Amino acid sequence: MKAECTKCGLRKDEDEFYKRSDGGPRSYCKDCYRIHNREQYQRHRDKRMAYELTRESGWDRNPENREKYAVSSDQAHDKYLQRTYNITLDDFNDLLEAQGGTCAICDGRNADSAANRRMTVDHDHVTGKVRGLLCFTCNTSIGKLGDSYEALQKAADYLKDNS
């Protein structure tokens, strides 16, 4: 089936036209549509740039927003800690301070711990009791060993014997 482009006046196959929402062909062919969009982009460039400079949306545009998002991030973390581990953000911060601000296992020797990533809460999966704060690497390492003291001891013995 052929359709006529209202811009260039040529009759072309319908697959040379973008589709409207009702499935029919648009009035401009794809080639003319691209040219039209490029012209519109250039024509309204100054207006668009002026708008981008003055808009206040986005957390990075407005210092007040930056403060608001920082506060809401802490509030969200506090709610997560209370819901998941039954501790508050203040409890988390106290525990981190008691550990010297580093991972309870590696003391910040791992890259993610040294990069000041937020510590993860290590807890007993049976009782739910919080044991301490660990970096991601240490937390997943003991998790992969099933939180088993025996497995960790065997791994330590293995490293000791084969180093």
N, C-alpha and C positions, 0 to 999 in steps of 0.2 A: 504494500500500500504506500502511496506517495502522499506527501504533504508539501505545502508551499510555505517557505520562510517569508514572513512579512517584512524582514529587514533587507535581505539580499534579493528576494523575489524568485529564487530558484526552487524548482520542485525536486525534492529529495526523498529517499526512502525514510520511513518513520523511525528506523533505528538511528538515523542521523539527527534526531531530535530528542531532547530530554523529555521525560514524561511529566504530565501534570498529576495532581493528586487523584483525579478521576480516571487516570490511565491513558488519556489522550495525549497527543504530542503538544509541546509548548509552541508558541507562535514563532520563536526564533530557532533556527537550526543550531547545532552544538557549536559550530565555528563562529557564528554571529553572536551567540550567547556569551562565549568566552571574550570576544572583542568588546561587547557591551559591558560585561562585568569589569574588565580592565579599565575601560573608560570611566565607569562609575567610581571605581577605586581611586583613580587619579583625580577626578573631578572633586571628590569629597575628602581628599587627603588632608588638607589644612584644617577642615572642621573636625575630622577624626582626631588629629594630633592635638588640637586645642582641648577637646573633650578629655583625652587621655591624661593631659597634664592637670586638669582641674578636678577629675573625679575623685571621690573620697572612698569608694568601695575598695575592699581588699585590705587585709590587715597590714600590709606593708606600706600603704599610702598615708596612713594617719597614725601619729604616735599614740594617740589616745586608744586607738584600736589595738595597737601592739600590747599596751598594758592590759586591756580588757581580755585579749586572747590568752595572755600569760596567766592571768588570774583564773580564767575559765579552764585552762589546761590543768592547773593545780586542783581546782575543784573537781574536775572529772577524775583525776588520779585519786583524790581522796575518796570519792564515791566508789571507785573501783576497788580500792584497798578495803574499805569497810564491807562492801558486798562480798568480796571474794575471800578475804583473810580475817575479817573482823578486827582490823586495826585501822587507826586513823593516819592521815598524812603526818601528823605530829609524832605518832608512834614510829612511823617509818623513818622520819628524819632523826629521831632520838637513837634508833637502832643503828642507823648509818654513822652517826657521830660516835657512838660507843665502839664501832668497828674501825674508827679512824678514817672514815670516809671512803674506804676501799672494800673490795670483796673479802669475805671472811676466809676464803681458801687461798687465793693467789696473791692477796695484798696488792692488787693492781698490776700484776706482771702481764696479764693477758691484754691484748690490743683493745678489746671492747671495754675492759675495765679502765684501762689507761686513758681511753678517749672520752672519759666522763659520761658514758652512757648511763642511763638510769639503771640502778641495780634491780635485780629481780628478787622477789620474795621466795625464799626456800622454805618449804613447809612439809610436814609429815602428811602424806596422802591418806593415811588411815585415820589419824586423830585430828588433822587440820591444824595442829600446833605449829606456829611459826618458829623456825630454827635460826634464821638469820637472813642476811642479804648477800646475794652472790651475783657475780657478773654472768652474763648470758652463757659464756663458754663453760664455766664451772658448774652452773646450774644444769645445763643440758648434759654435761659429762656424768654427773652423779645420777641424773635421771635415766640415762641410757644404761647404766649399770643396775637399774632397778631399785635405787636408794638402798642397796644392800651393803651392809658393813663388810660381810664376807667377800663379796665381789670386789669391793674397793681394796680390801686387804690383799686379795689374790693379785689384783692389778699392780698394787704397790710392790709386792714381792716379785712379780714378774719383771717389773722395771729395774728393781734392785739387782736381781740375779742376772739380767741380760744387758746391763749397761757397761 
